[in-house]
Amino acid sequence: MTNLINEVIDNRYAVTAVLLFVIGLANMLLQPNLIKKVVAFNIMDSATFLMLASRGFVEGRVAAVLTDGGADVSRYVNPIPAGLVLTGIVVSVSVSAFSLALIQRIYARYGTVELGELLKLTKKEKV
Amino acid sequence: MKKFSHFTSWVDGELSFPLSTLHDARVERPDHEPRPSISDSRSLSVFSKVYALLCMLVCLLMLCTLLAVAAALPSFGSEENPTLNEVSEHYVGQAEHETGAENVIAGMILNYRGFDTFGESCVLFLAVCCVMQLLWNTGAEKKQETDFGGQDVILSHVCRVLVPCSLCFGLCVLFSGHTTPGGGFSGGSVLGAALIIFALAFGDGAVSRFFNRRLYNLVRITGLMVYALMFGCYIFLGANGIESELSRYIVLVVDIAVGLVVMSTMYGFYSFYTKGEL
């Protein structure tokens, strides 16, 4: 048992990221409101960023902006995850904006953003 | 040139195809009819129950798998982490010499991985194009609600101080991105935020007086073109082979191009969501 607890404490950021990711996933699948689905999608994104950023960290080192210490490799954390997170944030912003625009169009046409009502309305429209 | 006119008008947000299919036609719903709910239809309610059960199952499976993986990862913050390999060592050790950027991350994303960042800028560009297509001229009635037009005294007085400060800060972050934390993405966001505050305080007309649609499209496309041209030249002239000044300045130039794209994207999103036009 103590072994398990030690493992969780060792990887506290990874465990938090997993919990956030699953919260986001469950909300995305189960929420009937389209806006809340977008929010859940953003929570999933944040979990991924937390995971990536925590992978790059090394105890006792500073961010990879060279200061008077010079290019001493053992003084700075890993810069690659930071770049990857930057890419991820840009894509997440773009996807959120696009899906919110789609939702706005859906609302303008049907007057609702609830998935259940939308399904009924579209079914009625087809007939 | 005629062949590309459709494409250019699409990029500019001028729709040349009929919009009748997109126009809002709110589905007729008489007032006396109650709003349909999920429980009205039997099949739909059965489906939603099965769906909810399946979703929970998937989430639980996902949780167990990911937790098992997380427990097996090398511990947080250790130096034996396998991601800390020769690639990152090369970036940290050689970035200043090879790219001229003291900010290793800026040097990495704008020089070593410049094409990746070019792809990101294209994603932002396309996102604005798509939002433009979806929301063009849909906000005629929203315009009244959000346009204070300089009526709000507190907002306009605060903004007289706040907008110049945030513009200066944004430019500072943008231009010193290669030596300090910051760069194109963060600087561009701050500049976009300054524009948004300005538009909120002094009305939409105040911004469109100097930042109209023509200039907006020009800025957006110029940013992307400058990036493509400068980085393309840099790569095809031999990248790290040149020990010249070009290698030193490429990060700064590309950073500014990215900043322009990000700024116009931020302001574009705001503008299209609130009033459906620029």
Interface residues (C-beta under 8 A of the other chain):
Chain A: L4 E7 V8 D10 N11 R12 Y13 A14 V15 A17 V18 L19 F21 V22 L25 A26 L29 L30 S54 R55 G56 F57 V58 E59 A63 A64 V65 L66 T67 A71 V73 Y76 N78 P79 I80 P81 A82 G83 L86 T87 I89 V90 V91 V93 S94 V95 A97 F98 L100 A101 L102 Q104 R105 A108 R109 Y110 G111 G116 E117 L119 K120 L121 K124 E125
Chain B: L22 D24 A25 R26 V27 R29 R35 P36 S37 I38 D40 S41 L44 S48 A52 C55 M56 V58 C59 M62 L63 L66 L67 V69 A70 A71 L73 S75 F76 G77 S78 E79 N81 T83 L84 V87 S88 E89 Y91 V92 G93 Q94 A95 E96 H97 E102 N103 V104 I105 M108 I109 R113 D116 T117 E120 V123 L124 L126 A127 C130 V131 L134 L135 T138 T179 T180 P181 F185 F269 F272 Y273
